[in-house]
Amino acid sequence: MREKRNLEDIISRLDILEKKVDIIETKVDETKNFAFDQIRDILLRLMKLENEVKELKLGK
């Protein structure tokens, strides 16, 4: 009986660890997506600035 309880305890701990790993994976994915969105926004701003600079140079 003691071995069965130990086994059940181990299984319970593994389930908890699996849930924690799932949460961490989700947070990592969200962080990657957030970083990608930030990089995309910066690139879009740079492209807009480049176009404005080109227009100013053509206007001179």
N, CA, C and O of each residue as an XYZ file, in Angstrom:
240
protein
N       0.815     -1.204      0.000
C       0.000      0.000      0.000
C       0.854      1.262      0.000
O       0.527      2.252     -0.654
N       1.939      1.209      0.736
C       2.803      2.386      0.812
C       3.392      2.700     -0.561
O       3.483      3.863     -0.953
N       3.789      1.666     -1.280
C       4.342      1.864     -2.624
C       3.296      2.472     -3.548
O       3.609      3.321     -4.382
N       2.054      2.031     -3.392
C       0.975      2.571     -4.222
C       0.779      4.062     -3.926
O       0.596      4.863     -4.843
N       0.818      4.425     -2.647
C       0.681      5.843     -2.285
C       1.846      6.658     -2.831
O       1.661      7.767     -3.332
N       3.042      6.097     -2.730
C       4.213      6.787     -3.274
C       4.082      6.971     -4.780
O       4.409      8.028     -5.320
N       3.601      5.931     -5.447
C       3.414      6.013     -6.893
C       2.358      7.058     -7.239
O       2.544      7.845     -8.167
N       1.259      7.070     -6.504
C       0.208      8.065     -6.733
C       0.731      9.476     -6.476
O       0.388     10.411     -7.199
N       1.551      9.626     -5.459
C       2.153     10.924     -5.153
C       3.070     11.373     -6.289
O       3.054     12.539     -6.685
N       3.856     10.456     -6.802
C       4.759     10.778     -7.916
C       3.954     11.170     -9.147
O       4.295     12.135     -9.831
N       2.893     10.432     -9.431
C       2.048     10.742    -10.586
C       1.407     12.114    -10.415
O       1.335     12.894    -11.365
N       0.946     12.406     -9.212
C       0.350     13.714     -8.935
C       1.365     14.836     -9.149
O       1.046     15.866     -9.743
N       2.569     14.632     -8.670
C       3.623     15.641     -8.852
C       3.958     15.823    -10.327
O       4.190     16.942    -10.785
N       3.983     14.719    -11.067
C       4.261     14.814    -12.505
C       3.167     15.602    -13.223
O       3.454     16.399    -14.116
N       1.917     15.377    -12.832
C       0.814     16.130    -13.429
C       0.963     17.625    -13.155
O       0.758     18.452    -14.043
N       1.320     17.959    -11.923
C       1.519     19.366    -11.561
C       2.672     19.959    -12.367
O       2.567     21.074    -12.880
N       3.760     19.222    -12.477
C       4.906     19.706    -13.254
C       4.540     19.893    -14.718
O       4.966     20.859    -15.350
N       3.755     18.975    -15.254
C       3.340     19.093    -16.656
C       2.519     20.363    -16.869
O       2.700     21.066    -17.863
N       1.617     20.652    -15.932
C       0.816     21.875    -16.033
C       1.703     23.118    -15.955
O       1.489     24.087    -16.684
N       2.697     23.084    -15.069
C       3.618     24.219    -14.950
C       4.420     24.408    -16.232
O       4.636     25.538    -16.671
N       4.859     23.308    -16.832
C       5.605     23.388    -18.090
C       4.718     23.973    -19.183
O       5.178     24.796    -19.975
N       3.459     23.562    -19.237
C       2.528     24.110    -20.225
C       2.375     25.620    -20.052
O       2.352     26.362    -21.034
N       2.271     26.070    -18.806
C       2.141     27.506    -18.532
C       3.398     28.244    -18.982
O       3.309     29.304    -19.600
N       4.557     27.691    -18.677
C       5.821     28.322    -19.074
C       5.936     28.380    -20.591
O       6.355     29.400    -21.139
N       5.568     27.294    -21.281
C       5.625     27.287    -22.747
C       4.712     28.361    -23.324
O       5.077     29.039    -24.285
N       3.539     28.514    -22.747
C       2.608     29.541    -23.214
C       3.206     30.931    -23.023
O       3.113     31.778    -23.912
N       3.820     31.164    -21.865
C       4.436     32.468    -21.605
C       5.582     32.739    -22.575
O       5.752     33.866    -23.038
N       6.367     31.711    -22.881
C       7.473     31.871    -23.832
C       6.922     32.229    -25.206
O       7.445     33.124    -25.870
N       5.867     31.535    -25.639
C       5.262     31.835    -26.937
C       4.726     33.262    -26.974
O       4.901     33.968    -27.967
N       4.073     33.687    -25.892
C       3.547     35.051    -25.837
C       4.680     36.069    -25.897
O       4.559     37.101    -26.556
N       5.771     35.780    -25.215
C       6.919     36.684    -25.220
C       7.518     36.780    -26.615
O       7.871     37.867    -27.072
N       7.633     35.633    -27.294
C       8.167     35.651    -28.659
C       7.265     36.472    -29.568
O       7.748     37.274    -30.367
N       5.954     36.273    -29.447
C       5.019     37.025    -30.278
C       5.100     38.512    -29.972
O       5.053     39.334    -30.887
N       5.220     38.866    -28.701
C       5.323     40.268    -28.315
C       6.581     40.884    -28.913
O       6.540     41.984    -29.465
N       7.699     40.171    -28.799
C       8.956     40.676    -29.346
C       8.854     40.821    -30.856
O       9.330     41.810    -31.414
N       8.245     39.860    -31.521
C       8.083     39.940    -32.973
C       7.251     41.160    -33.344
O       7.591     41.878    -34.283
N       6.167     41.399    -32.616
C       5.320     42.565    -32.888
C       6.097     43.862    -32.702
O       5.944     44.795    -33.490
N       6.927     43.928    -31.667
C       7.729     45.129    -31.435
C       8.714     45.349    -32.579
O       8.864     46.469    -33.067
N       9.375     44.294    -32.999
C      10.346     44.402    -34.099
C       9.637     44.838    -35.372
O      10.134     45.702    -36.095
N       8.478     44.249    -35.651
C       7.711     44.622    -36.840
C       7.342     46.107    -36.801
O       7.479     46.812    -37.802
N       6.874     46.577    -35.643
C       6.496     47.986    -35.517
C       7.695     48.906    -35.739
O       7.570     49.941    -36.394
N       8.840     48.539    -35.202
C      10.053     49.346    -35.390
C      10.444     49.382    -36.859
O      10.794     50.438    -37.387
N      10.386     48.234    -37.519
C      10.725     48.191    -38.947
C       9.761     49.035    -39.773
O      10.178     49.725    -40.703
N       8.490     48.984    -39.440
C       7.513     49.802    -40.167
C       7.793     51.295    -39.981
O       7.692     52.070    -40.932
N       8.142     51.691    -38.770
C       8.481     53.099    -38.520
C       9.722     53.514    -39.304
O       9.777     54.605    -39.872
N      10.724     52.623    -39.325
C      11.943     52.924    -40.080
C      11.648     53.079    -41.568
O      12.170     53.981    -42.223
N      10.812     52.199    -42.093
C      10.459     52.290    -43.512
C       9.734     53.606    -43.795
O       9.978     54.247    -44.817
N       8.850     54.001    -42.892
C       8.129     55.262    -43.064
C       9.105     56.441    -43.040
O       9.003     57.356    -43.857
N      10.049     56.410    -42.098
C      11.047     57.478    -42.022
C      11.913     57.523    -43.277
O      12.224     58.602    -43.782
N      12.304     56.349    -43.781
C      13.103     56.300    -45.011
C      12.336     56.933    -46.167
O      12.907     57.684    -46.958
N      11.051     56.632    -46.265
C      10.239     57.216    -47.336
C      10.133     58.731    -47.186
O      10.189     59.462    -48.175
N       9.983     59.195    -45.965
C       9.904     60.638    -45.739
C      11.218     61.318    -46.101
O      11.215     62.404    -46.681
N      12.341     60.687    -45.764
C      13.653     61.246    -46.106
C      13.810     61.303    -47.623
O      14.298     62.299    -48.155
N      13.406     60.255    -48.317
C      13.488     60.235    -49.783
C      12.652     61.357    -50.385
O      13.086     62.041    -51.312
N      11.446     61.539    -49.848
C      10.581     62.604    -50.352
C      11.206     63.974    -50.115
O      11.130     64.845    -50.981
N      11.823     64.173    -48.952
C      12.471     65.449    -48.662
C      13.648     65.690    -49.599
O      13.860     66.811    -50.061
N      14.417     64.631    -49.880
C      15.559     64.773    -50.786
C      15.093     65.100    -52.194
O      15.732     65.894    -52.884
N      14.007     64.509    -52.629
C      13.484     64.783    -53.965
C      12.921     66.196    -54.053
O      12.943     66.810    -55.120
N      12.426     66.705    -52.954
C      11.852     68.039    -52.932
C      12.893     69.139    -52.976
O      12.562     70.279    -53.301
N      14.161     68.828    -52.657
C      15.210     69.861    -52.627
C      15.691     70.201    -53.986
O      16.571     71.049    -54.136
